[in-house]
Amino acid sequence: MSEPITLVVADDHALLREMLTQRLQSEPDLRVLASVGNAREALEAWLEWRPRVLLLDIDMPGPSVFDVAARIREKDAGLRLIFLSGFCHDHYIDMAIQLRASAYISKREPVEAVISAIRAAVAGRVRFSPEVQARILVDRSGARLARQPEARVGLLTPRELTILGYIAKGHAKKEMARLCGISVKTVEQHCTHIMDKLEIHDRVELARFAIRERIVQP
């Protein structure tokens, strides 16, 4: 019998996380090594367990899931990343694609879709929920959004989108630096670039823009 597929599950909703973990554990070929509630704990669990698959809810408190996933991806190119979300916004999908995600599954899907995506990921295939699939194109160059993000949002890099999200949530620059694992000076440079690209030079207006463009939830 082959070795089970090892996973770390990260979701801030405890009941959902526990139910999903129990369901995954009931499959003989799946083994959940850790079940955590935010991206920082997901990073710590990855460092400790080195699973084959990392199952991440997109909208969790604390560090940006995409930022943490990018840091992990730099160290583990073979890791299978699967994103779960109740939101299928274009910028989320685009960031997942840039991280070479194996799957983006809507939380409106049954748990069997998650199990299928895990097995497909380990086999080297990708899975997207139908509502996500409808927004992307897949060709020889890989997957990409069928419709490019709105002009101004599309100017921002993934790191700048992360910083903009933190600005909208009211984080101080020192806290942003800690969450991203970068210096305060680098955060300040990102803030300057964001303001210049968006032509918005007020934190309140930046927060409104981020909410309007669904970079963060109100």
Sequence and secondary structure as in RCSB ss.txt:
>XXXX:A:sequence
MSEPITLVVADDHALLREMLTQRLQSEPDLRVLASVGNAREALEAWLEWRPRVLLLDIDMPGPSVFDVAARIREK
DAGLRLIFLSGFCHDHYIDMAIQLRASAYISKREPVEAVISAIRAAVAGRVRFSPEVQARILVDRSGARLARQPE
ARVGLLTPRELTILGYIAKGHAKKEMARLCGISVKTVEQHCTHIMDKLEIHDRVELARFAIRERIVQP
>XXXX:A:secstr
    EEEEEE S HHHHHHHHHHHHTSTTEEEEEEESSHHHHHHHHHHH  SEEEEESS SSS HHHHHHHHHHH
 TT EEEEEES   HHHHHHHHHTT SEEEETTS HHHHHHHHHHHHTT  EE HHHHTTEEEETTEEEESS   
TTGGGS HHHHHHHHHHHTT  HHHHHHHHTS HHHHHHHHHHHHHHHT   HHHHHHHHHHTTSS  
